[in-house]
């Protein structure tokens, strides 16, 4: 049978075909600094480290909840608790509008599923300080006590290293979970060109060592896992979007909060409207996927003051995929940020924005290992110096890959950030490692290339 293609479809394909043909091939595995720093492996980001697909959306629910009049928070929580007691499963919300209040909690093994983003609508009228609308996990304490510590003896451990030398390897065994840690001493901070800030003043501290690094074996506390929210919309009305960031203001409570030690969990196919702090992934949460989540800002941002945030990452192995910010193009906000001392890796793929006022912008104090690729958003890996609370260098081992928006990638004196295949406007202060600037590169996705390589070389 003869198939024909409309001319308007061909016209839409031409720019993509042209850009693909014009792309420059890059051997990402050979990119290395003189100190031996390599591009981090971002393929371990996401649910189960991207070794498993997200759970099927067609699995049979254990409990169904129908929309009715009045607040249905207790109805939904009762269903979630019932599913948890049964060993896990899906709570399905039917079509319609559900009035809810803050404080809904998902425990291990529970998934809250709507009937579709246009069919299932959740509405909330107010937030509460420090009480998220949804909490994933049981909130296990972040602190752990190492069972074994040995100091690293390498003069330099490069980005992407897979081995380190330690003073004493006795007690280390295959399969143990470890922290690879380093102390940020006063000398190290000064060598990176950052003054030390505490509270509202500047204090000088003295340390005898420039760097103190070690490997620590630990046993993780009880984790919460296999939780998800999918296929629904949630609207905060009256809106909190655009309010000046203030932790004492109820408007800055999280819409979805993933507690410490939450692992292998996800948010998929969700619309969130009116939130100032939509999704917050806490320290020691890991292997999280945020997939096809749309954040609608329906109010301009107040100034002066801290900007609101769609996705706030303090954990590691977080994969943000095919999500974006919509609504008012004039609503300035941080689309995705990382917080202080984030270990990484984390990855943001194909993120959509409405204007250059929405930014992918690591926020403070030496987060490590962030990939941003295939986006029109503004990307900033920079030294924020005394901005905010004195936030200094925000990122090390960051990679901007095939980005098209305005970009400013700077490298700290003791680190490196890369921009590869950046075709947008480059800021005059960008001093990072800029490769193939002004053109796109292949592979189109570094994340996909690394995942393919890892799967094909697994033994």
C-alpha positions in Angstrom: 0.0 0.0 0.0 1.2 3.4 -0.9 1.6 5.8 2.1 1.8 9.6 1.7 3.2 12.1 4.1 1.6 15.6 4.4 3.9 18.4 3.4 3.4 20.2 6.7 4.8 17.1 8.5 7.8 17.0 6.3 8.4 20.7 7.0 8.4 20.0 10.7 10.9 17.2 10.3 13.4 19.2 8.2 14.9 21.2 11.1 15.4 18.0 13.1 17.0 16.2 10.1 19.2 19.2 9.4 20.4 19.5 13.0 21.1 15.8 13.2 23.1 15.9 10.1 25.1 18.9 11.3 25.8 17.5 14.7 29.4 16.8 15.6 30.4 13.3 16.9 32.0 13.4 20.3 33.8 10.5 22.0 32.5 11.1 25.5 34.6 8.3 27.0 37.8 10.0 26.0 37.0 13.4 27.6 39.5 13.8 30.5 41.3 16.6 32.3 45.1 16.6 32.9 44.3 15.5 36.5 42.4 12.5 35.3 38.8 13.8 35.8 36.3 12.1 33.6 32.6 12.7 32.9 30.6 11.1 35.7 28.5 8.1 34.9 24.9 9.4 35.1 23.3 6.1 33.9 22.8 5.0 37.5 20.2 7.8 38.1 16.6 6.9 38.4 14.3 4.2 39.8 16.4 1.1 40.6 19.4 2.9 39.0 17.7 2.7 35.6 18.1 -1.1 35.7 14.3 -1.6 35.8 11.4 0.1 34.2 8.8 2.0 36.2 6.0 -0.3 37.4 3.2 -0.9 34.9 0.4 1.6 34.9 -2.1 -1.1 34.0 -1.6 -3.2 37.2 -4.9 -4.0 39.0 -5.6 -1.8 41.9 -6.2 -3.3 45.3 -8.5 -0.4 46.5 -10.6 2.1 44.5 -11.7 5.4 45.9 -14.5 7.4 44.2 -14.9 11.2 44.2 -17.6 12.6 46.5 -18.5 15.8 48.3 -16.5 17.0 51.3 -12.8 16.6 52.3 -11.6 13.1 51.2 -8.2 13.1 52.9 -9.2 10.4 55.4 -10.8 8.3 52.7 -7.6 8.3 50.7 -5.3 7.8 53.7 -7.4 4.9 54.9 -7.1 3.3 51.4 -3.3 3.8 51.4 -3.0 2.3 54.9 -5.1 -0.7 53.8 -2.9 -1.4 50.9 0.2 -1.1 53.0 -1.2 -3.6 55.5 -1.9 -6.0 52.6 1.8 -5.9 51.6 1.6 -3.1 49.0 -0.2 -2.3 45.8 -2.2 0.4 44.1 -4.8 2.8 45.3 -6.8 4.0 42.3 -8.7 7.3 42.4 -11.6 7.4 40.1 -12.5 10.3 37.7 -13.7 13.5 39.4 -12.6 16.1 41.8 -11.2 15.2 45.2 -10.9 17.8 48.0 -7.9 17.0 50.1 -5.9 18.5 53.0 -2.2 18.3 53.8 -0.6 15.3 55.5 -1.2 12.3 53.1 1.5 9.7 53.6 2.6 6.8 51.4 4.4 3.9 53.0 6.6 1.3 51.3 5.0 -0.5 48.5 2.1 1.9 48.0 1.2 3.7 44.8 -1.5 6.4 44.5 -2.8 6.3 40.9 -5.4 8.6 39.3 -7.5 7.8 36.3 -5.5 10.4 34.2 -4.3 13.9 34.6 -7.5 15.3 33.0 -9.8 12.9 34.8 -8.6 12.9 38.4 -8.3 16.3 39.9 -7.1 16.9 43.5 -7.7 20.3 45.0 -6.2 21.7 48.2 -7.1 25.1 49.7 -4.2 25.7 52.0 -0.8 24.4 53.1 0.7 24.2 56.6 4.3 25.0 57.7 6.5 21.8 57.6 3.6 19.6 56.6 3.8 18.5 52.9 0.6 17.6 51.0 2.1 14.2 50.2 4.9 12.5 52.1 6.7 9.5 50.6 8.5 7.4 53.2 8.6 7.1 57.0 11.2 9.9 57.6 14.0 7.8 59.0 16.8 9.9 60.6 19.5 11.0 58.2 22.3 10.1 60.5 24.2 6.8 60.4 27.1 5.5 62.4 30.0 4.1 60.4 31.2 0.7 61.4 34.7 1.1 59.7 36.7 4.1 58.6 39.9 4.2 56.6 41.6 7.3 55.3 42.2 7.8 51.6 45.9 8.0 50.7 45.6 9.0 47.1 47.0 12.5 46.4 44.1 13.2 44.1 40.9 11.2 43.4 39.6 12.3 40.0 35.9 12.7 39.0 34.7 9.4 37.7 37.3 7.3 39.6 36.2 3.8 40.5 39.0 2.9 42.9 40.8 4.6 45.8 43.7 3.7 48.0 43.2 3.6 51.7 45.5 3.3 54.7 44.1 0.0 55.8 41.8 -2.3 53.8 41.2 -4.8 56.6 37.5 -5.2 57.2 36.4 -4.1 53.7 34.3 -6.7 51.9 32.6 -6.9 48.5 29.0 -5.7 48.7 29.4 -3.3 51.6 27.8 0.1 51.4 30.2 3.0 51.9 30.4 6.7 52.0 33.4 8.3 50.2 33.8 11.5 52.1 36.0 14.5 52.4 36.1 17.4 54.8 35.8 20.9 53.5 38.5 22.6 55.6 39.1 26.3 55.7 42.2 26.0 53.5 40.2 24.0 50.9 37.4 26.6 50.9 39.9 29.5 50.5 41.7 27.6 47.7 38.4 27.6 45.8 38.1 31.4 46.2 35.3 31.2 48.7 35.2 33.1 52.0 33.7 31.2 54.9 30.2 32.5 56.0 28.4 31.5 59.1 25.1 33.1 60.1 25.2 36.8 59.3 28.9 37.3 59.8 32.3 36.1 58.6 34.4 34.0 60.9 37.9 32.7 60.4 38.6 29.1 61.3 42.0 27.4 61.5 42.6 23.8 60.5 45.9 21.9 60.4 45.0 19.8 57.3 44.2 21.0 53.8 42.0 17.9 53.1 40.9 15.0 55.2 39.3 12.2 53.1 38.1 8.8 54.1 36.0 5.8 53.1 33.4 4.8 55.7 31.5 1.5 55.8 27.9 1.9 57.1 24.6 0.1 57.4 21.8 2.1 56.1 18.7 2.5 58.3 15.4 1.1 57.3 14.5 2.5 53.9 11.1 3.2 52.4 10.8 2.0 48.8 8.5 1.2 45.9 6.2 4.2 46.3 4.7 6.3 43.6 2.2 9.0 42.6 0.9 8.9 39.0 -1.8 9.9 36.5 -3.5 12.8 38.3 -3.5 16.5 38.7 -3.3 18.5 41.9 -4.2 22.2 42.3 -3.5 24.6 45.2 -6.2 27.3 45.2 -5.7 30.0 46.3 -2.3 29.8 44.7 1.0 30.0 46.4 3.0 30.3 43.2 5.5 33.1 43.2 5.5 33.9 46.9 8.9 35.0 48.3 10.7 32.0 49.7 10.3 31.9 53.5 10.4 28.6 55.5 8.0 30.1 58.0 5.4 30.7 55.4 2.9 27.9 54.8 3.1 28.6 51.1 6.6 27.1 51.0 5.6 23.7 52.3 6.3 20.9 49.7 3.7 19.5 47.5 5.5 16.1 47.4 8.2 15.4 49.9 10.5 12.4 49.7 11.9 11.7 53.1 15.5 10.7 53.9 16.3 7.1 52.9 13.4 6.9 50.4 14.6 4.8 47.5 13.3 3.3 44.3 10.3 5.5 44.1 8.7 7.8 41.5 6.3 10.5 40.4 4.9 10.1 36.9 2.4 11.8 34.7 1.3 14.4 37.2 0.3 18.1 36.8 0.9 20.4 39.8 -0.5 23.9 39.8 -0.1 26.7 42.3 2.8 25.3 44.4 5.9 27.3 45.3 7.9 24.3 46.3 6.5 21.4 44.3 8.8 18.4 44.8 11.5 18.1 47.4 13.9 15.1 47.5 15.7 15.0 50.8 19.3 14.0 51.7 20.0 10.3 51.5 17.0 9.7 49.3 18.1 7.9 46.1 17.2 6.2 42.9 14.2 8.4 42.3 12.5 9.1 38.9 10.4 12.2 38.3 8.8 11.5 34.9 6.5 13.7 32.8 5.6 16.1 35.6 4.2 19.5 34.6 4.5 22.5 37.0 2.1 25.3 36.3 2.9 28.7 37.7 -0.3 30.8 37.7 1.1 33.9 39.4 4.1 36.2 38.9 7.0 35.9 41.3 7.3 38.5 44.1 10.6 40.4 44.5 12.8 41.0 46.3 13.4 37.6 48.0 14.3 34.0 47.2 12.8 32.5 44.1 10.4 29.5 44.2 11.4 26.1 43.0 9.7 23.3 41.1 12.1 20.5 42.0 14.5 20.7 44.9 17.2 17.9 45.0 19.2 17.1 48.1 19.5 13.3 47.3 21.4 11.3 44.7 20.6 9.2 41.6 17.6 11.4 40.9 16.4 11.3 37.3 14.1 14.1 36.1 12.8 13.2 32.7 10.5 14.9 30.2 9.1 17.4 32.7 8.8 21.1 32.7 7.4 24.5 33.8 4.3 25.9 32.2 1.8 28.7 32.8 3.0 32.3 33.0 6.2 32.8 31.0 6.9 35.8 33.2 7.0 33.8 36.4 10.7 33.7 37.3 11.6 30.5 39.2 14.2 27.8 39.6 13.0 24.9 37.5 15.4 22.4 39.2 18.0 23.1 41.9 20.5 21.1 43.9 21.2 22.0 47.5 24.4 21.9 49.7 26.8 19.0 49.5 24.6 16.9 47.2 26.7 13.8 46.4 25.2 13.0 43.0 24.9 11.8 40.4 21.6 13.4 39.3 20.3 14.0 35.8 17.7 16.3 34.1 16.7 15.2 30.6 14.6 17.1 28.1 13.3 19.7 30.5 10.8 22.2 29.1 10.5 25.9 30.1 8.5 28.9 28.9 11.2 31.5 28.9 14.8 32.2 30.0 13.3 33.3 33.4 13.1 29.7 34.3 16.5 28.2 35.1 18.3 24.9 35.8 20.5 26.2 38.5 22.4 24.3 41.2 21.9 26.5 44.2 24.6 26.2 46.8 27.7 24.8 48.4 29.4 22.2 46.2 26.8 19.8 44.9 28.5 17.1 42.8 27.6 15.5 39.5 24.6 17.0 37.7 23.8 16.3 34.0 21.5 18.7 32.1 20.8 17.7 28.5 18.6 18.5 25.5 16.9 21.6 26.9 16.1 25.2 26.0 16.3 26.2 29.6 19.0 28.6 31.0 21.8 26.5 32.6 24.0 28.0 35.3 26.9 26.1 37.0 28.5 29.1 38.8 30.0 30.6 41.9 27.2 32.4 43.7 29.7 34.0 46.0 27.8 35.8 48.8 24.4 35.4 47.2 21.7 34.1 49.5 23.4 32.9 52.7 26.8 33.0 51.1 26.4 30.0 48.8 29.7 29.9 47.0 30.5 27.4 44.4 27.3 25.5 43.6 28.5 22.7 41.4 31.4 20.5 40.6 31.5 17.7 38.0 28.4 19.2 36.3 27.8 18.5 32.6 25.6 20.5 30.2 25.1 18.4 27.1 23.3 19.6 23.9 21.7 22.6 25.6 20.2 25.4 23.5 19.4 28.1 26.0 21.6 30.7 27.6 24.5 29.1 29.5 27.1 30.0 32.1 29.3 27.1 33.1 32.2 28.1 35.3 34.8 25.7 36.9 36.0 26.1 40.5 39.8 26.4 41.0 39.9 22.8 42.4 37.2 21.3 40.2 35.7 21.2 36.7 32.4 21.6 35.0 31.8 20.9 31.3 29.5 22.3 28.6 29.5 20.1 25.5 27.4 21.0 22.5 25.9 24.2 23.8 24.3 26.3 21.1 22.8 29.0 23.2 24.3 32.3 24.2 27.4 31.8 26.4 27.9 34.2 29.3 31.2 36.2 29.2 32.2 34.9 32.7 32.0 31.2 31.6 35.4 29.7 32.2 34.4 26.0 32.4 35.5 23.4 29.9 33.5 24.4 26.8 33.6 21.8 24.0 31.9 22.0 20.6 30.3 25.3 21.5 27.8 26.6 19.0 26.7 23.3 17.6 24.9 20.1 18.7 26.8 16.9 19.2 26.2 13.1 19.0 25.3 11.1 20.8 22.2 13.3 21.3 21.8 11.9 24.8 24.8 11.3 27.1 22.6 9.6 29.6 21.3 7.1 27.0 24.8 6.5 25.6 26.2 5.8 29.1 23.3 3.5 29.9 23.7 1.6 26.7 27.5 1.2 27.3 26.9 0.0 30.9 24.3 -2.6 29.9 26.4 -3.9 27.0 29.6 -4.2 29.1 27.9 -5.8 32.2 29.3 -9.1 33.1 
